[in-house]
């Protein structure tokens, strides 16, 4: 039997923290993870010497659960989040949380918070935040001896309240990550370093920054905390490739859909800032918005407009429509992309 929904204004949710009923939490000690459990807590007590506080030994993920038109609940490619988190853990010398256990834990916490999963017609979703931190009595610069893995959830509104709308971005002089650094790992330090450039961009009325490759400052890498893509005039889907870029699950899903559903050619490689004229449409992609259409990019004194500053390009819109239809269960998904939450 499905649980009665919480009494919320589902169509007017923002992207803000909200306490829900249960979280999942597991502890790593003496070289192994415990079985983990659901509890109703919303705080974590850790030792003041924890490596997460001093040396940035922490990783996290972002994903969503979707309610279908029939009222069922489903996850979108959760194994990919589990694999990406494992790679982030490897980079920071943290113990990996097993992929199958990660997926089962996500399913358990979503099921336990079923009444918080927004109804289909609201366009809202249940945001899922898995994270891992190094804890325990530490002071030296070395990996922690103990770790906490946890998952909490909350309902969030659709990113675009007034529909899919292009916004403008500005090229930043700051680097998001160092060459051969942690750019490809989903770690808090990458986001901490983006706070100032993002603030400066907002002060100038831009949505966020365009980050260039840290070695040469000639190639586009990321857009704020999202991946970049563009559509050439002859309909090739292009997205940057670099060891400094976080491998976006949304981006790789769009690459697949562009090729196999829209019949487009696709390319993952260098995207040079001085060659923006090659593209008729552009966007940023990630879990929160799926796609944020880019109207224009400010680079020094030059402002380059793609399709329009007010209207979404047709290819960008079709990619958005296709992916969200799969996520909400309105379109058959490629094999293995959808995991159902069973009653």
RAJOSUL-V172277 format. One record per residue. N is the residue number from 0. PSI is psi in radians with two decimals (* if undefined). OMEGA is omega in whole degrees, -180 to 180 (999 if undefined). Layout:
N:PSI:OMEGA
N:PSI:OMEGA
This chain:
0:2.31:-180
1:2.48:-179
2:2.60:176
3:2.39:-179
4:2.64:173
5:2.71:180
6:1.45:-179
7:2.77:173
8:1.44:-169
9:-0.52:-176
10:-0.08:-178
11:0.59:176
12:2.56:173
13:-2.96:174
14:1.33:-175
15:2.72:179
16:2.47:177
17:2.32:175
18:2.37:174
19:-2.92:-169
20:-0.74:-172
21:2.66:169
22:2.91:171
23:2.44:178
24:2.44:-179
25:2.61:-176
26:2.38:176
27:2.11:-178
28:2.54:180
29:0.65:172
30:0.23:179
31:2.75:176
32:2.51:170
33:-3.11:-176
34:-0.32:-179
35:2.81:-179
36:2.86:172
37:2.42:171
38:3.03:-175
39:0.23:-179
40:2.81:175
41:0.26:176
42:2.78:178
43:2.23:177
44:2.15:-178
45:2.79:178
46:2.56:-179
47:-0.27:178
48:0.14:-175
49:2.37:-178
50:-0.45:177
51:-0.55:-178
52:-0.58:-171
53:-0.64:-172
54:0.24:173
55:0.46:-179
56:1.46:180
57:2.53:178
58:2.83:179
59:3.00:177
60:2.87:175
61:2.26:-178
62:3.10:-176
63:2.74:168
64:2.52:-173
65:2.44:173
66:2.29:-178
67:3.01:178
68:-0.55:-180
69:-0.07:179
70:-0.03:177
71:2.87:180
72:2.36:-179
73:2.70:177
74:2.70:-179
75:1.89:174
76:0.85:-176
77:-0.49:178
78:-0.55:179
79:-0.65:175
80:-0.71:180
81:-0.76:180
82:-0.70:-180
83:-0.68:178
84:-0.68:178
85:-0.71:178
86:-0.67:176
87:-0.71:179
88:-0.73:178
89:-0.74:-177
90:-0.57:-177
91:0.22:179
92:0.86:176
93:2.68:179
94:2.35:179
95:2.50:171
96:2.16:-173
97:2.43:-175
98:-0.83:-178
99:-0.66:178
100:-0.62:176
101:-0.88:-178
102:-0.74:180
103:-0.65:178
104:-0.72:177
105:-0.81:179
106:-0.73:-178
107:-0.76:-177
108:-0.57:176
109:-0.79:179
110:-0.72:-180
111:-0.43:179
112:0.55:-176
113:-0.62:-177
114:-0.17:179
115:-0.04:179
116:2.06:-174
117:2.65:177
118:2.67:-177
119:-0.83:-172
120:-0.27:-180
121:-0.41:-174
122:0.01:-180
123:2.94:-176
124:2.98:173
125:1.97:179
126:2.43:-176
127:2.19:-177
128:1.64:169
129:2.54:177
130:2.80:176
131:2.42:-180
132:2.56:172
133:2.27:-175
134:-3.08:176
135:-3.10:-177
136:1.69:-176
137:2.74:169
138:-0.51:179
139:2.78:178
140:1.56:-180
141:2.86:179
142:2.57:179
143:2.81:176
144:-0.25:-178
145:2.66:-178
146:2.71:173
147:2.28:172
148:2.28:-178
149:2.77:177
150:2.19:171
151:2.84:-173
152:2.80:175
153:2.58:177
154:2.44:178
155:2.67:-179
156:2.92:174
157:2.49:-175
158:-0.68:-178
159:1.79:-179
160:-0.66:-176
161:0.38:-177
162:2.96:-179
163:2.03:-172
164:2.25:177
165:2.53:172
166:2.96:-175
167:2.64:-178
168:2.80:-178
169:2.42:178
170:2.26:-178
171:2.57:172
172:-0.24:-180
173:2.69:175
174:2.45:176
175:-0.66:-178
176:2.77:180
177:2.69:172
178:2.31:-179
179:0.40:179
180:-2.45:-175
181:0.37:-176
182:-0.55:-178
183:-0.07:178
184:2.57:180
185:1.46:-176
186:2.63:-175
187:-0.58:-178
188:-0.60:178
189:-0.61:-178
190:-0.61:176
191:-0.70:-178
192:-0.30:-179
193:-0.15:-174
194:-0.81:-179
195:-0.88:179
196:-0.63:177
197:-0.72:178
198:-0.76:179
199:-0.66:178
200:-0.75:180
201:-0.64:178
202:-0.51:180
203:0.24:176
204:0.47:173
205:2.70:-179
206:-0.69:-180
207:-2.95:-176
208:2.69:162
209:2.12:178
210:2.34:180
211:2.92:179
212:2.34:-173
213:-0.33:-177
214:-0.76:-173
215:-0.25:-178
216:0.65:179
217:-0.23:-174
218:2.45:176
219:2.34:176
220:-1.18:-177
221:2.89:179
222:1.78:-174
223:-2.16:178
224:0.41:-177
225:2.90:175
226:2.71:-179
227:2.53:169
228:2.82:178
229:2.78:179
230:2.15:180
231:2.96:-179
232:-0.36:176
233:0.50:170
234:0.80:170
235:2.26:176
236:2.05:-175
237:2.39:177
238:2.54:-176
239:2.64:169
240:2.32:179
241:2.56:176
242:-0.12:178
243:-0.08:-175
244:2.36:172
245:2.19:-180
246:1.71:-175
247:2.24:177
248:-0.63:176
249:-0.77:-179
250:-0.81:-178
251:-0.47:174
252:-0.72:178
253:-0.67:176
254:-0.79:-180
255:-0.79:-177
256:-0.66:178
257:-0.73:-177
258:-0.81:-170
259:-0.40:179
260:-0.65:-178
261:-0.10:177
262:0.45:-178
263:2.74:166
264:2.58:-180
265:2.66:-178
266:2.28:176
267:1.95:-176
268:-2.69:-178
269:2.40:174
270:1.77:-174
271:2.38:-178
272:-0.57:-177
273:0.17:180
274:0.50:-179
275:-0.38:179
276:-0.21:177
277:-0.32:-168
278:2.45:178
279:-0.32:177
280:2.71:178
281:2.77:179
282:2.94:171
283:2.56:-178
284:2.53:-180
285:-3.13:-175
286:-0.78:-172
287:-0.92:-173
288:-0.18:-169
289:-1.21:175
290:2.29:169
291:1.82:-179
292:2.41:178
293:2.07:176
294:-0.90:-179
295:2.87:179
296:2.20:175
297:2.13:178
298:1.71:-174
299:-2.15:179
300:-0.15:-176
301:2.35:176
302:2.03:-177
303:2.14:177
304:2.40:178
305:-2.04:-176
306:-0.86:-177
307:2.66:174
308:-0.14:-176
309:-0.36:-177
310:2.55:-179
311:2.34:178
312:2.59:-175
313:-0.66:180
314:-0.76:177
315:-0.78:-180
316:-0.73:-178
317:-0.64:175
318:-0.77:178
319:-0.83:-178
320:-0.74:-178
321:-0.83:-177
322:-0.79:180
323:-0.56:177
324:-0.67:176
325:-0.78:-177
326:-0.64:-179
327:0.12:174
328:0.26:180
329:-0.19:-178
330:2.40:-179
331:2.32:-176
332:2.67:169
333:2.65:-175
334:2.28:176
335:-0.06:-177
336:-0.52:-174
337:2.33:174
338:2.12:-178
339:2.50:171
340:1.96:-174
341:2.59:174
342:*:999
